[in-house]
Amino acid sequence: MSKSPSKLRVIKKYPNRRLYDTEISRYITLDEIRQLVIDGVEFEVQDSRDGNDITRSILLQVISEQEEGGNPMFSTEVLTRFIRFYGDSMQSSMSRYLELSLRSFAEQQQFFVDNLKQLLNSNTPLHTLREISKQQIPIWKTIRKEFLKNLSRNRPNSEE
């Protein structure tokens, strides 16, 4: 009997701090929790003693573990700003803003990846380069125009 794809995968956290994946019947690590997130698997982490949902707490542990690695995502300044929003009247607004921003970023990233795949799957590499350059020419013309305009403004007057 196969499980319904809409059914949440249940991970139990035991007092010994170990995580037990009930779907595959074995203990898993925080790195494996991270991989479930990356793979888009919907799951819930439950405290084995009382059944409470502690997913958020475990996800924060995953983030903390990733931040301790060699290439953290959050600077000290960003973390400081996050902490300042706790208890502030704007806390819920900030949370919603971050959610929407991350969703928008992910959508833009997917759009970019899809377009890149489409370009790379076109006829030839030369065709792909030509298409990319066509899209970039207006941008470079604008940049060049602004650069030259600023250059002429900042040039010392020859009559002085």
ABEGO torsion letter per residue (X at the ends): XBBBAABBBBBBBBAAGBBBBAAAGBBBBAAAAAAAAAAGBBBBBBBAAAGBBAAAAAAAAAAAAAAABABBABBAAAAAAAAAABGBAAAAAAAAAAAAAAAAAAAAAAAAAAAAAAAAABABAAAAAAAAAAAAAAAAAAAAAAAAAAAAAABBBAAX
